[in-house]
Amino acid sequence: MKLGTLNGGRDGRLVVVSEDLAWCADAGHIAPTLQAALDDWAEARPALELLATDLAHEVIPMMRFHERNALAPLPRAYQWADGSAYVNHVQLVRQARGAEMPESFWTDPLMYQGASDEMLPPRADIPLPDEDWGCDLEAEVVVVVGDVPRGATREQALEKIVLVGLVNDVSLRNLIPAELAKGFGFLQSKPASALSPVFVTPDSLGGRWRDGKLHGALKVDLNGNPFGRADAGTDMTFDFGTLVAHLARTRNLAAGTIVGSGTVSNRGEDGGPGKPIAQGGVGYSCIAEVRTVETILDGRAETPFLRHGDTVRIWMDDDHGHPIFGVIEQKVVPA
Amino acid sequence: MKLGTLNGGRDGRLVVVSEDLAWCADAGHIAPTLQAALDDWAEARPALELLATDLAHEVIPMMRFHERNALAPLPRAYQWADGSAYVNHVQLVRQARGAEMPESFWTDPLMYQGASDEMLPPRADIPLPDEDWGCDLEAEVVVVVGDVPRGATREQALEKIVLVGLVNDVSLRNLIPAELAKGFGFLQSKPASALSPVFVTPDSLGGRWRDGKLHGALKVDLNGNPFGRADAGTDMTFDFGTLVAHLARTRNLAAGTIVGSGTVSNRGEDGGPGKPIAQGGVGYSCIAEVRTVETILDGRAETPFLRHGDTVRIWMDDDHGHPIFGVIEQKVVPA
């Protein structure tokens, strides 16, 4: 089952979307918003599944689903916490600045508390007041959980994952060093992120959802050119069950909490930094990583961060070449 | 005007509360929840003010307001960001561990993104699975804002402050050093915080709300004994306008965002560490600070962190000795 949100109030209105993302049906009689459905998932889910079946059989009123009109499935959420599950990525970034990565990073997940009061629509512009802030994309997988009790195990946490989607976790790279140096994590350096047009239930993902990971190439194009094709199921050190359990160690998580994978990153064939797509590699899911690889290999970063007018596309195709979650497509604009 | 939230669904139901906190009136015909009122504040506020006037004149159906039945005014919020505006406190904590505090901390606010998916009721127990986590209270002032556009100035941000309240920002001190050393800020070390029984509009606070600060002694009792009486309007380096503008520098803030002052802290009369109440000082708003002062003066911390069975009370009296925001009263319990 695929769920999306169309315009209508701060939280939009919930629609069930067809497998091919061409059609949708209003779900307002079941739950006005996705958050409302998540608040009462045990009741809402079967009713939504029936609606999805009716939509697939074309026996109910349908509307065309236009991704360009979609809001984020959760236009605002009560929690957004983002992991760094692809430790390869973390190690590369550290290596580029000559810093050792603690061994514990391979066993203890790194995660930050993000801002969730405004999740951008999938086609929203990225407003950038100052190009010197070093704007970067970060292509990631996210999951949405139901209520998770404090102290949940990995296995219990896995059971609580109800939806899967994608995010462009926008970062202001040049604000990060000074902000992290203050010791309290990201704040100004993480502006609003954009979510994929639809979120999908794990069971609808078939074999792509296994071991608590989403498998398949996470595709990233930068200004129309292939930039990233890393597999989200490869080199993910911590699966989503582990990430959710990490977040829930000391407190309950409310239904609708979004947990991110961190920037997807695959090692190169030799175990070292991955190559660009033009050189036969799978490329990168953020600009910081290609800059890191450039620094390691060539002594200096060449690829610039995002500038006004640049475009970013993020999606994952199914086995037939159709985007599973729709496409995040954003343009950087002055603000 | 004072607003509270009573039981009824995940977000509770909005009530207008009398000045003396003895009575309340259902506000469901204006807005079902406080978040709904904040979403449409320009419409909701005058209607709620009328209701408050009718309540004061006892011309509408009233119910007794029992703080013990109150939920947090926002049982879940879309954002909670907490500053460290009492730089004195930050400097003391650093001094105790022999670390220099950067000069920039006096001009650039320190703030972290907190978890807001579960805000505890004012009389909720603090569940503590492990006393060795070093559970601490932190008595603070909070403000709630309407929609704040990216790049708002201090003056614009001040105009957006619609409610004022108190928080017990619970911290797990012994988890903090390792977590902050990872570089991404607080996550497991900040379990759910509790909010005061009511939030109050700034204009109802009279002279206590001025210069973007709340003035008056923030009272903290620990196990029934006076522990803190620091004035929230004294030694607050950054006012709330500055804190909100800091948070909004790179992104919009959604209505209902809660911004905290950080632990209230006053210097001693000689400009150094403040004294305990028993020695004629104003005491402390968290245990970490008294431990810091003990370390500086005596070479070692004496006061233990919270243990199972300990109780914490946090409130601020008006000029007649009545709590303005009601009383946060929590007991630490095994979990």
Interface residues (C-beta under 8 A of the other chain):
Chain A: R10 D39 R76 A77 Y78 Q79 A81 S84 P102 F105 D108 L110 M111 Y112 Q113 G114 A115 S116 D117 E118 P127 P129 W133 R150 G151 L172 L175 L180 K182 G183 F184 G185 F186 L187 Q188 S189 K190 P191 A192 H246 L247 R249 T250 R251 N252 L253 A254 G256 T257 A335
Chain B: R10 D39 R76 A77 Y78 Q79 A81 S84 P102 F105 D108 L110 M111 Y112 Q113 G114 A115 S116 D117 E118 P127 P129 W133 R150 G151 L172 L175 L180 K182 G183 F184 G185 F186 L187 Q188 S189 K190 P191 A192 H246 L247 R249 T250 R251 N252 L253 A254 G256 T257 A335
